[in-house]
Amino acid sequence: MSSQQPRYVKMHDNDNVVIIANNGGLPAGTVLDNGIELREAIPQGHKVALTDLAAGDIVRRYNVVIGYAKTDLPKGSWLNEHRLDMPAPPELDNLPIATEKTTLDPLEGYTFEGFRNPDGSVGTRNILAISTSVQCVSGVVAHAVERIRAELLPKYPNVDNVISLEHIYGCGVAIQAPDAVIPIRTLRNIARNPNFGGRTLVVSLGCEKLQADVFFPDRFIPIKNGGFQRQDENIALVTLQDEENIGFEGMIQSIMRAAEEHLIVLNKRVRTTCPISDLVIGVQCGGSDAFSGVSANPVVGYATDLFVRAGASVMFSEVTEVRDGIAQLTARAASPEVAQQLIDQMRWYDQYLGRGSADRSANTSPGNKRGGLSNIVEKAMGSIVKSGSTPIQGVVPPGERCTTRGLNFSATPASDFVCGTLQLAAGMTMHVFTTGRGTPYSLKEAPVVKVATRSDLARRWHDLMDINAGRVVDGDATIEEMGWEMFRYMIDVASGRKQTCAESLKIYNSLALFNPAPIT
């Protein structure tokens, strides 16, 4: 298909807008095949009015009201954030509760090669992770990690990597505040991620508020003469302020000795054939554009359905990016109890935003708007489709562990980094991340499969994007075809047969804790 031929995408027969698909957009005067002439130049991904709109008229995309015309807009006009008034947020009362009962046939016969842990969980990678109890130790731990990689890791070829779980929590915080439980349990559960083999190595300073018995209350107990006694041989604690650590090199040697004890055990892990039901997958979008809900997210949604049919646990997230579609979610809840949990998480977040004098409109970024997304309502409709079509079986509060097979909602902020951090805490062992504007986001704790919404982005960032869903927009592949392609690719990544682009390049983002509690 010629790039000069005017192309557009209409999501539903009832919509009164379409988005322009051509790279670079289309100039004023272009006539679409439906006879509408563009009254002005319209960028790629941006909306065109299909009918004359009077001020206050409904603007509909995805068969959903995404806004109201601010002024009279003749057909062929460009609709953007400046020309739309956003609808009020949906109420959290009188919602449809567990009314949709979509049933898909089980998908059998698919397995992957994973690392089974003593607790029965399965990792996709074999990583030594060093937890930090406070930011003060991060520089020392970073130095130790480089030494471990250079001097110890070559002796243990079955271990994929050594990483530090650095963060900015642990001291100067109101650690007894009610909401402090969120960052504390997040750090605790990240340390338990299945990709780390059930081994936990903690490096502390010694004087911080996040003491070992608060960090891991079931695995350390204080002793009379100071310090802590561990209750589990799978955990180790190195405290830099301990008297035996003489100088910087003494600290490094203490960390390296503890690390080698763990490396010996981790090196014995081998990949074994595991059912797909042992996978825990997180899906997320960032740097979204108007094509996110056209190509990449529907492809992810199709793959989500395949993994759920095969028994896997799949989490979608981002409270503010599903809030405007809450009625869709409560209708898909597997039970009234799950629907109520969804409502509770939305209400808590509404109150959290209210305390900061913010609302859901703060979500949409300048890049989202340049990519054609006028407001959070439009963005939400494209975001939700990552979840596929199966019933929502569980809701995971922020920082908690996912314990339910099937489709889960993991209640996280929409921030890419915070969402990824909380999904790691929930037990995610593989991440899928869609993007339209482009972002090099990745994680060192789990492989991240990057999906481009547009072929132009996939071409320009050819060594950063793993899958080009823009082929759907180009007419070169269907959502079903690409969903199966993604499903098979992800199994190869989970099995270690393939590395993602970010893994090959070794580019990673830091953890970002969600901490709604005060900082003192």
Salt bridges, closest charged atoms under 4 A:
GLU40 OE2 - ARG83 NH1 2.82
GLU81 OE2 - HIS82 NE2 3.33
ASP85 OD1 - LYS70 NZ 3.95
ASP93 OD1 - ARG347 NH2 3.64
GLU146 OE2 - ARG149 NH1 2.85
GLU151 OE2 - ARG147 NE 2.47
GLU166 OE2 - LYS444 NZ 3.42
ASP179 OD2 - ARG355 NH2 3.74
ASP232 OD2 - ARG219 NH2 3.42
GLU249 OE2 - ARG147 NH2 3.16
GLU260 OE2 - LYS155 NZ 2.74
ASP278 OD2 - ARG116 NH2 2.49
ASP278 OD1 - ARG405 NH2 3.74
ASP289 OD2 - ARG454 NE 3.17
GLU318 OE1 - LYS386 NZ 3.47
GLU321 OE2 - LYS379 NZ 3.03
ASP324 OD1 - ARG360 NE 2.77
ASP350 OD2 - ARG323 NH2 2.89
GLU378 OE1 - LYS47 NZ 2.85
GLU378 OE2 - ARG61 NH1 2.81
GLU400 OE2 - ARG185 NH1 3.44
GLU445 OE2 - LYS444 NZ 3.80
ASP456 OD2 - ARG454 NH1 3.88
ASP456 OD1 - ARG459 NH2 2.57
ASP456 OD2 - ARG460 NE 3.25
GLU485 OE1 - ARG471 NH1 3.02
ASP492 OD1 - ARG497 NE 2.91
ASP492 OD2 - LYS498 NZ 3.74
GLU503 OE2 - ARG125 NE 2.83
